[in-house]
Every structure is written in C-alpha cells, then in structure tokens.
Amino acid sequence: MRDVLSTGVATSIGSLPHTDPDAATTAVLEHHPALPAAPQLPARSAREGMISQGAHGIGGVTVLDDGTLRVDAEAVASGLAEGVPVDGSLRAPEHGGLLRFLERITGRRTPVKVQLTGPVTLGLALARAGVPCRPAFAVAADAVQVRSRAVLDQVARHAPGAPVVVFLDEPSLAVVEHPGFPLPPHAVVDMLTAALASLHGAAATGIHCCGPTRWSLVLEAGPDILSLPVALADGLEPAPLGAFLSGGGWVAWGAVPTDAPVSDDVSFLWRRLLGVWSDLVRGGCPSLPLRERALITPACGLAGHGRTQAERTLALVAQLGDRVREQATSRRLTIGA
C-alpha cells in the first residue's frame, strides 16, 4: 500500500446526485485526481441504489424499477441449498455510474476507488424483505464475493495498471448492538473478514460506516482502511486505533458533513479535525501515524444533496486533504524526519 495511499489523499464515499454518468465522472476526476471514487447514481436510476446494486443477480430476488426488492424466500433458500451461483454481471441499470467511470479511466495507471454493498447490510436488507435470517446472510455473503470479483475484473480490463482501493459500505453496522440484531458480534466479524478476503487482488480494502458502531469490531475484521465521519470519532478507543495505525492501517476521516449545508470556509472543518486528533492523542493514540495515515472524505454519500452542493463538498474535501498533507510535512521537517 505504500505506493497506493499517501497522507491527505482526498476521495469520496461514492454516491452522487448526478443523473449524467459523464458529469459525475468528470466531477470526481477533477476534484480527487489522486483517488477518484467510481460514482453511484441512484437519482439516475433507483436500481443504482446501494441495496439494489447488491441484491441484483441473486436467485429469487427481483429488483424493481423503484429500487425495492420483490423476494421469493423459498427460491432464495433453495438456490442457496442447490449451489445456484449469483449472477455477478455488471449492468447499466444497477451500475451505470461505475461502467461509465471505467470507460473514462481506460489506461489509467494511478489508483482508483470503488465501493460495494457490504454483506451485513445486504443480509439485513434481505431479511427485512422476508428471507429467513440464515439464508439471507449466507446468500448476501456469496453475492458480495461474486460482485467483488466482477468489479475487480472490470477494472482490470479497462485499467490493468491501476491499483484498486475497495470499500465495503456497511451502514447497518450502526445497529449491530441492538437487542434484536440477528447476528452475534463474532458472526459479524466473520462475515466482514470473509468479504475482505474475497477482495484478494485489491491494492487496499476499507470498511465504511456512517453511523455509530463498535469500531473495535470493524478493526477486528482486518481492513486496511477504517472509514467514518469525524462526528463519530468519540466512539473510537485511542489505544486500539493507535495499534491499528502503527500496524499499517489508515483512517478515512469523513471530515466534511453531509447532513447539513456546508459553507465554503474550510478553516472550521480543519480546526474540528485537529480537535478530534488532539483528543485521541491525549487518550494515548500516537500522534505521528494519526496524522500521516489520514485520508479525507465526505462524512457519507452525497446522493441526497443538490449537484452544486455535492461538488462544493468534493472541493472542500480536496482542500482539507491539502492541509493534512501540509501539516504532516511540516511536522516531519520539525522533528528532522
């Protein structure tokens, strides 16, 4: 990962409000040239939403044009029992943003980022749609592994020289400690670990959750990158985070809020990030890796924003990334590195 990730690199979570895949691709390539994230465009097609993307191709599951799922629970269970493979093909209704992005980066040799619906979130969605829990999570795990291979293969066809950073999007990790959650913690870790292992060939892997969760569970699964909003950093334990960073891990700090309008003044966001880092250092997290192994992203996806605000957010992320890089460089010079 030494040549793939670097201090302060800016990227995004994936979803954008654009309806034109070309315009979305242009935005991420211009604002985040070092690590552009393949756009996910649910406003272009509801079938390009996170759950729709993850669920299409599963036997017994039909993704409707409004993005909802129609499920034949018996067909899902029997397909799983009989070993019927998930269809991993990437089609325009569900992956229009990704496919156009890949066309535009043909021949690229520098890193790109893609994202996939995580197995815990997909399994919970299938369970809520009527599939019994055991087959729901089992087929979700299969689907993520199949889709992982398909996405990595597609990137390799278009840009075989480009390192690929892959995030698993796992918003449902925010409810893993709810009394009614259908999996025990160790099973959640096992699912995440297996999904990350299926990404063999990726240059780096990450897990993103935009809600409060037990971050220790996420770290236990073994991602290269932990992705979370800055606003949730008070749930991090400084010592385990320090061990993760010192062992080569990275944090993608969701430093630009996505739940409220954001001004063009980057100074407040920068001071807030520095405040979070100061608190972690006081708690025992080592300062140097905390600053040097930092990426910058929006707090979450941007599909719910207007196009102008979304692109302003991408620009702010890039500006914050520059500050992180400048601060880390100044610190190295100060201590004689």
Steps between C-alpha positions, in 0.01 A plus 500: 500500500798731528462615140118498500406719795669816621438758769199722440375331184144612429226268379126453545260236624338444160142619464435828319181681397587519130284334237768519229780246557740711292443808717542295817822343374636840400428632851689227682793502257539877526458535877674179611752417228724291727221263611172554313206294625276332243163680511185331621196684361164404655340817358580368151330171580354378828650164409842657554432538872722315742262214583382466140859472379583239756187289453474473123605164366390304809266217402151559640554879530361745247614862510208721394536827313431698818795329668295279729543124520244235421607182672405135461645374828467134405684556173781681682537216751482225239747676272742527790454133594549387140805717447344716228755773437424868537503686170787744542460685171524880514214658307411860430175512702690422820853612415469779245729734692767237552497381139538850357773578753692192387471605137637844586802366692608255232878472510536674837796385709435689824260387775121497481238429765188288465243399759272205559198439719631311804371154593354600837296783349387290205411203720294717733316653202414154368381392844277806522362415156387161624792259462568299820813625673732207438456483121478880481847552642646196325385610154606857576852377575504307170369800307766734635777259413367451146454875448848567638657279236287654226593857595870424531493318165331797332754747638781272382353488148490878470800602707720200579773726636278682748512392866148455636380615841172329596268608779220288642208729581350378828246745647323215679797461734336788686239257635714197582456556873124537481334222704313377194797482265502146356876435513735480798811720485737216411284411198508862384880498519515168314279635218709813462827305511381262229381787281836675532680174422296467179655826383834330446667696223381838622778737596322603819167431669286712726178485700276805515224556753327835531332423834623430853619145548752290688804605304701227672293244307584672173871506581487134602385409149834623365436778248788711374284813539242598759251754361276702730357850547707732718186563705512137620866500600413515869408132470857407408724351766840675476719202586352249250489772235866577564589133465306484173681804360842393623441162336448661160130588508345822374198706600278669242367794699154612390593859573240686294146457638232364267200545729480880479597787266871576500661840448806560285716568807731204548658642818225384735513147360878497536485615863239236577718224355801625697287500815403137445862405447607687814243312707621166363863587572411596857331161530819318398489481121843577351504835325718436195315205343167666583592792276705319238257214439198720438280517191218755463144436377151639539324360808274284284357477151375812322200368309258697718659835416461730205767474235655838584525423871636152430777636282579770757536221756741314273704819469508552878620142545787573262591819688502316833718230348751766399508632858554152643788442262658839571468453876652152491789625285565793736500266799751266335728794424467630858609169654775453240345214304 
